Amino acid sequence: MSNATFYREMREKTDPLWEAIFHHPFVKGIGDGALSRDRF
C-alpha cells in the first residue's frame, strides 16, 4: 500500500468525525469570535 493510498483510506474513514469536530458549535464559536470567555 502506498502512502497516498493509506492517507486516502484513513481520510475517508475519519472524515465524518473530522467534519463533526470542525462544525461543532463550540469550535465554530472560537473560530468566529462569538464564544464568550465564560464558556472556556
Secondary structure, DSSP 8 states (H G I E B T S, - for coil): --HHHHHHHHHHHHHHHHHHHHTSHHHHHHHHT-S-GGG-
